[in-house]
Every structure is written in C-alpha cells, then in structure tokens.
Amino acid sequence: MGRNATTEHINEEMNKFSKSTEPLADQLIEQHLGLDALTSYVTLDAYIAAPHYLLGTVIEVRKKGDALCPNNIFDDKADVSFGNAIIGDFEAKDARAQAPQARSSIVVTSKTAAKIGFLSYLSAQLDASSSFSLMVFDQASGLIDTRTKVWQDAVVQWRNDNRDVLADESVCYVFAVTSFIQKNIVKKKFKEFAVGASGGAYGLNMEGKLYTSTDEFSLDVRFGLTPHVLKRPGARQALAESFADATEQEKKLLATIHPAALNGK
C-alpha cells in the first residue's frame, strides 16, 4: 500500500472517532466572537494588568518628513505614540468581569484569518495544512459616557491645553479612546494528518480531512478600542463638536498599529 493510500485509509478510520467541525461563515464568526464594526483591535501588552487606563488616552499619528499622511501605519511613513496628555475627567462604566465571559469556540484556517480583521494577525502563523482551534473570552471592558457635560468640558480643556498638537502640520490624526474591550484568545494548533508526522491523539475532522493536535498551545490578548477623532488631516483646527466618529478608513488605520509602537509608552 502506498503512502497516499495509507494516509487516506487512516484518515477514513480516524475521522470516525475525531470531532467533526467546519469553519464558520465570516459573518457568523463576527457574531460568535462579539465583534463590533466600530472597534479597532490591537495588541497592547502594557495594559493587560490595568486596561481601564486606556480610557481617555490620546493616540497621535504623525507623518515622517515630507511624506503624506498614511493610510497604513505599517508603511513606515508614520510615527504613532500615546500623547503626553490624556483626557482625564469623565464618567466611566467599568464593567470588568470577576470571571471571563466565554464568547465562542471556533476553528480558524489561514483563509478565514485573512478575511476577519480581528483574526488577521494569525495569518502569518498558519499555512494551507494547519488550523487553530480558538476559545475567545471577554475579560474586561470600559466605556466613557460621552454624552455628559463632564466629558465635553474635558475635551474642550484638552484642546485648549494642546493647541500646539492641533496646529502641528506633522500630526495627521489625534484619536481619543472612549471605550475598550479586552478579549483573551486561547488557541491550539492543528496540523493536517500525514503518516509519520507527530501529533496528539485528539483530532478534528474538517472538510473530510483529519487534523491532529500539536503541542502549540498559547494565550493571546487583543484590545478592541473605539476611537473618536480629535484631529484629522484637512479638518479645521477645532471641530465644531467635541469629537467626531472615526470613518471606516480611520478605524482600519488605527487597527494597523504595530504592538511595538505603543507598548510601554
């Protein structure tokens, strides 16, 4: 019996005892994981112990030299950092859970990861013969009540105190974080079964193929930030409103922030 025939035979037998699963449709994944289209998901390890400190923080995106304002922070034409001054006065609803709230357990392939912004960072860790089994938990959340006079006055005060930032033509965007959610992602890697390959006994039957577990088991933490805009290119120095909703392009821009750009700053 040849190698391929052996693999197919073992696949057929093992699939009888393995857990059968199929990748969810993109829309269902977003629903299962509780993803919000208004949220940009980034890695901010420095805030894992105290995520509520994200509320009111200001993120500045500067262009480098004579470059145009960036559409993607990965293009090396932007300098992104937390501003020196935060918006400190607000009324917040800090809903940090005593125990993590389980969102869903899903299987993710490289194709799926490439389509879902929240999971896009996994693309580089997957190939055509591997997949991740994920368990996603909501660990903590926080929300500023932006309707209050306290917040509106705080934004006006921040603008008055930071006119130099608003007038600086090298500063393309200024974002204020008005809400966050911390999602913990427990992932285990599976490899497509092949004769002679190492792997655990636990398997997934996916699209007629057997995937066996590996020893790669880890925890990722992603922060979903709801950004509001205090400054954008071409806008007046002081917007008529205290803040403006971020456009789809601006949310995607914020979501491209590299972890090293903000961690520890």
C-alpha positions as a Markdown table, in Angstrom:
| # | Residue | x | y | z |
|---|---|---|---|---|
| 1 | Met | 0.0 | 0.0 | 0.0 |
| 2 | Gly | 1.5 | 3.4 | -1.0 |
| 3 | Arg | 2.0 | 6.3 | 1.3 |
| 4 | Asn | -1.0 | 8.3 | 0.0 |
| 5 | Ala | -3.3 | 5.3 | 0.2 |
| 6 | Thr | -2.2 | 4.7 | 3.8 |
| 7 | Thr | -2.9 | 8.3 | 4.7 |
| 8 | Glu | -6.3 | 8.1 | 3.1 |
| 9 | His | -7.1 | 4.9 | 4.9 |
| 10 | Ile | -6.1 | 6.2 | 8.3 |
| 11 | Asn | -8.0 | 9.4 | 7.7 |
| 12 | Glu | -11.1 | 7.4 | 7.0 |
| 13 | Glu | -10.7 | 5.3 | 10.1 |
| 14 | Met | -9.6 | 8.2 | 12.4 |
| 15 | Asn | -12.4 | 10.5 | 11.2 |
| 16 | Lys | -14.9 | 8.1 | 12.7 |
| 17 | Phe | -13.6 | 9.0 | 16.1 |
| 18 | Ser | -12.5 | 12.6 | 15.8 |
| 19 | Lys | -14.5 | 15.7 | 16.4 |
| 20 | Ser | -16.3 | 16.8 | 13.3 |
| 21 | Thr | -16.3 | 20.6 | 12.7 |
| 22 | Glu | -16.5 | 23.0 | 9.8 |
| 23 | Pro | -15.2 | 26.6 | 9.6 |
| 24 | Leu | -18.0 | 29.2 | 10.2 |
| 25 | Ala | -19.0 | 31.7 | 7.7 |
| 26 | Asp | -17.3 | 35.1 | 8.1 |
| 27 | Gln | -20.5 | 36.8 | 9.4 |
| 28 | Leu | -21.2 | 34.1 | 11.9 |
| 29 | Ile | -17.6 | 34.3 | 13.2 |
| 30 | Glu | -18.1 | 38.0 | 13.9 |
| 31 | Gln | -21.4 | 37.3 | 15.7 |
| 32 | His | -20.0 | 34.4 | 17.7 |
| 33 | Leu | -17.0 | 36.5 | 18.9 |
| 34 | Gly | -19.0 | 39.6 | 19.6 |
| 35 | Leu | -17.0 | 41.8 | 17.2 |
| 36 | Asp | -18.1 | 45.4 | 16.7 |
| 37 | Ala | -17.5 | 47.1 | 13.3 |
| 38 | Leu | -16.7 | 50.4 | 15.1 |
| 39 | Thr | -13.8 | 48.8 | 17.0 |
| 40 | Ser | -10.2 | 48.6 | 16.1 |
| 41 | Tyr | -8.3 | 45.6 | 17.6 |
| 42 | Val | -4.7 | 46.0 | 18.6 |
| 43 | Thr | -2.1 | 44.3 | 20.8 |
| 44 | Leu | -1.2 | 46.4 | 23.9 |
| 45 | Asp | 0.6 | 44.2 | 26.4 |
| 46 | Ala | 1.4 | 47.0 | 28.7 |
| 47 | Tyr | -2.3 | 47.4 | 29.6 |
| 48 | Ile | -3.1 | 43.8 | 30.4 |
| 49 | Ala | -2.9 | 44.3 | 34.2 |
| 50 | Ala | -4.8 | 47.6 | 34.2 |
| 51 | Pro | -6.9 | 48.0 | 31.0 |
| 52 | His | -9.1 | 50.8 | 32.4 |
| 53 | Tyr | -6.1 | 53.1 | 32.0 |
| 54 | Leu | -6.8 | 53.0 | 28.3 |
| 55 | Leu | -9.9 | 55.2 | 28.7 |
| 56 | Gly | -9.2 | 58.8 | 27.9 |
| 57 | Thr | -5.8 | 58.1 | 26.4 |
| 58 | Val | -4.8 | 60.1 | 23.3 |
| 59 | Ile | -3.1 | 58.5 | 20.3 |
| 60 | Glu | -1.1 | 60.7 | 17.9 |
| 61 | Val | -0.3 | 59.7 | 14.4 |
| 62 | Arg | 2.5 | 61.8 | 12.8 |
| 63 | Lys | 3.8 | 61.7 | 9.3 |
| 64 | Lys | 7.5 | 61.5 | 8.7 |
| 65 | Gly | 9.3 | 64.3 | 6.9 |
| 66 | Asp | 7.6 | 65.3 | 3.6 |
| 67 | Ala | 5.5 | 62.1 | 3.4 |
| 68 | Leu | 1.8 | 62.2 | 3.0 |
| 69 | Cys | -0.5 | 61.3 | 5.9 |
| 70 | Pro | -0.5 | 57.5 | 6.0 |
| 71 | Asn | -3.3 | 55.1 | 5.2 |
| 72 | Asn | -1.5 | 52.2 | 6.9 |
| 73 | Ile | 0.9 | 52.5 | 9.8 |
| 74 | Phe | 2.9 | 49.6 | 8.6 |
| 75 | Asp | 4.2 | 51.6 | 5.6 |
| 76 | Asp | 6.9 | 53.2 | 7.8 |
| 77 | Lys | 5.7 | 56.7 | 6.9 |
| 78 | Ala | 4.0 | 57.2 | 10.3 |
| 79 | Asp | 5.2 | 57.8 | 13.8 |
| 80 | Val | 2.5 | 56.7 | 16.3 |
| 81 | Ser | 2.5 | 57.1 | 20.0 |
| 82 | Phe | 0.4 | 57.9 | 23.0 |
| 83 | Gly | 0.1 | 61.7 | 23.6 |
| 84 | Asn | 1.7 | 63.3 | 26.6 |
| 85 | Ala | -1.7 | 64.5 | 27.9 |
| 86 | Ile | -4.8 | 62.3 | 28.5 |
| 87 | Ile | -8.4 | 63.4 | 28.8 |
| 88 | Gly | -8.7 | 62.9 | 32.5 |
| 89 | Asp | -12.2 | 63.9 | 33.5 |
| 90 | Phe | -15.1 | 61.6 | 32.6 |
| 91 | Glu | -17.7 | 59.3 | 33.9 |
| 92 | Ala | -16.9 | 55.7 | 33.0 |
| 93 | Lys | -18.8 | 52.4 | 33.2 |
| 94 | Asp | -16.0 | 50.0 | 34.1 |
| 95 | Ala | -17.5 | 46.5 | 33.6 |
| 96 | Arg | -14.5 | 44.4 | 34.4 |
| 97 | Ala | -15.8 | 40.9 | 34.9 |
| 98 | Gln | -14.9 | 38.8 | 38.0 |
| 99 | Ala | -14.7 | 35.8 | 35.7 |
| 100 | Pro | -14.0 | 35.8 | 32.0 |
| 101 | Gln | -17.1 | 35.5 | 29.8 |
| 102 | Ala | -16.8 | 32.8 | 27.2 |
| 103 | Arg | -17.7 | 34.1 | 23.7 |
| 104 | Ser | -17.2 | 31.1 | 21.4 |
| 105 | Ser | -15.1 | 28.2 | 20.4 |
| 106 | Ile | -14.2 | 28.2 | 16.7 |
| 107 | Val | -11.8 | 26.7 | 14.1 |
| 108 | Val | -9.8 | 29.1 | 12.0 |
| 109 | Thr | -7.9 | 28.4 | 8.8 |
| 110 | Ser | -5.5 | 30.7 | 7.0 |
| 111 | Lys | -8.3 | 31.8 | 4.6 |
| 112 | Thr | -10.6 | 32.7 | 7.4 |
| 113 | Ala | -7.9 | 34.7 | 9.3 |
| 114 | Ala | -7.1 | 36.7 | 6.2 |
| 115 | Lys | -10.8 | 37.8 | 5.9 |
| 116 | Ile | -11.5 | 38.7 | 9.5 |
| 117 | Gly | -9.7 | 41.8 | 10.8 |
| 118 | Phe | -9.8 | 40.6 | 14.4 |
| 119 | Leu | -8.0 | 37.4 | 13.4 |
| 120 | Ser | -5.7 | 38.7 | 10.7 |
| 121 | Tyr | -2.6 | 38.6 | 12.9 |
| 122 | Leu | -3.0 | 34.8 | 12.8 |
| 123 | Ser | -2.4 | 34.6 | 9.1 |
| 124 | Ala | 1.3 | 34.5 | 9.4 |
| 125 | Gln | 1.1 | 31.6 | 11.8 |
| 126 | Leu | -0.9 | 29.4 | 9.5 |
| 127 | Asp | -0.5 | 27.6 | 6.2 |
| 128 | Ala | -2.7 | 25.5 | 4.0 |
| 129 | Ser | -2.2 | 22.4 | 6.1 |
| 130 | Ser | -2.8 | 23.9 | 9.6 |
| 131 | Ser | -5.6 | 25.5 | 11.6 |
| 132 | Phe | -6.2 | 26.9 | 15.0 |
| 133 | Ser | -8.9 | 25.9 | 17.5 |
| 134 | Leu | -9.8 | 29.1 | 19.4 |
| 135 | Met | -11.6 | 29.8 | 22.6 |
| 136 | Val | -12.4 | 33.5 | 22.9 |
| 137 | Phe | -13.2 | 35.2 | 26.2 |
| 138 | Asp | -14.3 | 38.7 | 27.1 |
| 139 | Gln | -12.0 | 39.6 | 30.0 |
| 140 | Ala | -12.7 | 43.3 | 30.7 |
| 141 | Ser | -14.5 | 46.3 | 29.2 |
| 142 | Gly | -14.9 | 50.0 | 29.9 |
| 143 | Leu | -16.9 | 52.8 | 28.4 |
| 144 | Ile | -16.9 | 56.6 | 28.8 |
| 145 | Asp | -20.2 | 58.3 | 28.8 |
| 146 | Thr | -19.5 | 60.9 | 26.1 |
| 147 | Arg | -22.9 | 62.5 | 26.5 |
| 148 | Thr | -22.1 | 64.1 | 29.8 |
| 149 | Lys | -21.0 | 67.7 | 30.2 |
| 150 | Val | -18.1 | 66.5 | 32.3 |
| 151 | Trp | -16.6 | 64.7 | 29.2 |
| 152 | Gln | -17.5 | 67.6 | 26.8 |
| 153 | Asp | -15.8 | 70.1 | 29.0 |
| 154 | Ala | -12.8 | 67.8 | 29.4 |
| 155 | Val | -12.3 | 67.6 | 25.7 |
| 156 | Val | -12.6 | 71.4 | 25.3 |
| 157 | Gln | -10.0 | 71.7 | 28.1 |
| 158 | Trp | -7.7 | 69.2 | 26.3 |
| 159 | Arg | -8.0 | 71.2 | 23.1 |
| 160 | Asn | -7.1 | 74.4 | 24.9 |
| 161 | Asp | -4.1 | 72.8 | 26.5 |
| 162 | Asn | -2.8 | 71.1 | 23.4 |
| 163 | Arg | -3.2 | 73.8 | 20.7 |
| 164 | Asp | 0.4 | 73.1 | 19.6 |
| 165 | Val | -0.5 | 69.5 | 18.8 |
| 166 | Leu | -3.6 | 70.5 | 16.9 |
| 167 | Ala | -1.7 | 73.2 | 14.9 |
| 168 | Asp | 1.3 | 70.9 | 14.2 |
| 169 | Glu | 1.0 | 70.0 | 10.5 |
| 170 | Ser | 3.1 | 66.9 | 11.0 |
| 171 | Val | 0.3 | 65.5 | 13.2 |
| 172 | Cys | -2.1 | 63.8 | 10.9 |
| 173 | Tyr | -4.5 | 62.2 | 13.4 |
| 174 | Val | -5.4 | 62.5 | 17.0 |
| 175 | Phe | -7.6 | 59.7 | 18.4 |
| 176 | Ala | -9.2 | 59.5 | 21.8 |
| 177 | Val | -10.1 | 56.1 | 23.3 |
| 178 | Thr | -13.7 | 56.3 | 24.6 |
| 179 | Ser | -14.2 | 52.5 | 25.1 |
| 180 | Phe | -12.3 | 49.3 | 25.2 |
| 181 | Ile | -12.9 | 45.6 | 25.4 |
| 182 | Gln | -10.2 | 43.0 | 26.3 |
| 183 | Lys | -10.5 | 39.7 | 24.5 |
| 184 | Asn | -8.4 | 36.7 | 25.6 |
| 185 | Ile | -7.8 | 34.2 | 22.9 |
| 186 | Val | -6.8 | 30.7 | 23.9 |
| 187 | Lys | -5.5 | 28.9 | 20.8 |
| 188 | Lys | -4.3 | 25.3 | 20.0 |
| 189 | Lys | -2.7 | 24.5 | 16.7 |
| 190 | Phe | -3.7 | 21.5 | 14.5 |
| 191 | Lys | -1.9 | 20.1 | 11.5 |
| 192 | Glu | -3.3 | 18.1 | 8.7 |
| 193 | Phe | -2.6 | 14.4 | 9.3 |
| 194 | Ala | 0.2 | 12.8 | 7.5 |
| 195 | Val | 1.8 | 9.3 | 8.0 |
| 196 | Gly | 4.9 | 9.5 | 10.2 |
| 197 | Ala | 4.1 | 13.0 | 11.5 |
| 198 | Ser | 4.0 | 13.7 | 15.2 |
| 199 | Gly | 0.8 | 14.8 | 16.7 |
| 200 | Gly | -1.7 | 14.3 | 19.5 |
| 201 | Ala | -4.5 | 11.8 | 19.7 |
| 202 | Tyr | -7.1 | 14.4 | 19.7 |
| 203 | Gly | -8.2 | 15.3 | 16.2 |
| 204 | Leu | -10.6 | 17.5 | 14.1 |
| 205 | Asn | -12.5 | 16.1 | 11.2 |
| 206 | Met | -12.7 | 19.2 | 8.9 |
| 207 | Glu | -13.9 | 19.1 | 5.3 |
| 208 | Gly | -13.2 | 15.4 | 5.2 |
| 209 | Lys | -9.6 | 15.6 | 6.4 |
| 210 | Leu | -8.1 | 14.7 | 9.8 |
| 211 | Tyr | -6.2 | 17.4 | 11.7 |
| 212 | Thr | -4.3 | 16.2 | 14.7 |
| 213 | Ser | -3.3 | 18.5 | 17.7 |
| 214 | Thr | 0.2 | 19.8 | 18.2 |
| 215 | Asp | 2.0 | 21.0 | 21.3 |
| 216 | Glu | 1.4 | 24.6 | 20.4 |
| 217 | Phe | -1.0 | 26.0 | 23.0 |
| 218 | Ser | -0.9 | 29.7 | 23.9 |
| 219 | Leu | -2.9 | 32.7 | 25.0 |
| 220 | Asp | -3.2 | 36.0 | 23.0 |
| 221 | Val | -4.7 | 39.2 | 24.3 |
| 222 | Arg | -6.3 | 41.7 | 22.0 |
| 223 | Phe | -7.8 | 45.1 | 22.9 |
| 224 | Gly | -10.7 | 46.5 | 21.0 |
| 225 | Leu | -10.5 | 50.3 | 21.0 |
| 226 | Thr | -13.4 | 52.6 | 19.9 |
| 227 | Pro | -11.6 | 55.6 | 18.5 |
| 228 | His | -13.0 | 59.1 | 18.3 |
| 229 | Val | -11.3 | 61.7 | 16.3 |
| 230 | Leu | -9.9 | 65.0 | 17.8 |
| 231 | Lys | -8.0 | 65.9 | 14.7 |
| 232 | Arg | -7.8 | 64.6 | 11.1 |
| 233 | Pro | -6.0 | 65.9 | 8.0 |
| 234 | Gly | -7.6 | 68.8 | 6.3 |
| 235 | Ala | -10.1 | 69.5 | 9.1 |
| 236 | Arg | -10.3 | 72.7 | 11.0 |
| 237 | Gln | -8.1 | 73.0 | 14.0 |
| 238 | Ala | -11.1 | 72.8 | 16.3 |
| 239 | Leu | -14.0 | 70.7 | 15.1 |
| 240 | Ala | -17.4 | 72.1 | 15.9 |
| 241 | Glu | -18.2 | 69.1 | 18.0 |
| 242 | Ser | -16.1 | 67.8 | 20.9 |
| 243 | Phe | -15.2 | 64.7 | 18.9 |
| 244 | Ala | -16.1 | 63.0 | 15.7 |
| 245 | Asp | -16.8 | 59.4 | 14.9 |
| 246 | Ala | -13.9 | 57.7 | 13.1 |
| 247 | Thr | -14.5 | 56.8 | 9.5 |
| 248 | Glu | -14.1 | 53.2 | 8.2 |
| 249 | Gln | -10.7 | 54.1 | 6.8 |
| 250 | Glu | -9.6 | 55.7 | 10.1 |
| 251 | Lys | -10.6 | 52.7 | 12.1 |
| 252 | Lys | -8.6 | 50.5 | 9.8 |
| 253 | Leu | -5.7 | 52.8 | 10.1 |
| 254 | Leu | -5.8 | 52.5 | 13.9 |
| 255 | Ala | -6.1 | 48.8 | 13.7 |
| 256 | Thr | -2.8 | 48.6 | 11.8 |
| 257 | Ile | -0.8 | 49.9 | 14.8 |
| 258 | His | 2.1 | 47.6 | 15.4 |
| 259 | Pro | 2.4 | 46.3 | 19.0 |
| 260 | Ala | 5.9 | 47.8 | 19.4 |
| 261 | Ala | 4.6 | 51.2 | 18.5 |
| 262 | Leu | 2.6 | 51.7 | 21.7 |
| 263 | Asn | 3.6 | 49.1 | 24.2 |
| 264 | Gly | 5.3 | 50.6 | 27.2 |
| 265 | Lys | 4.8 | 54.2 | 26.0 |
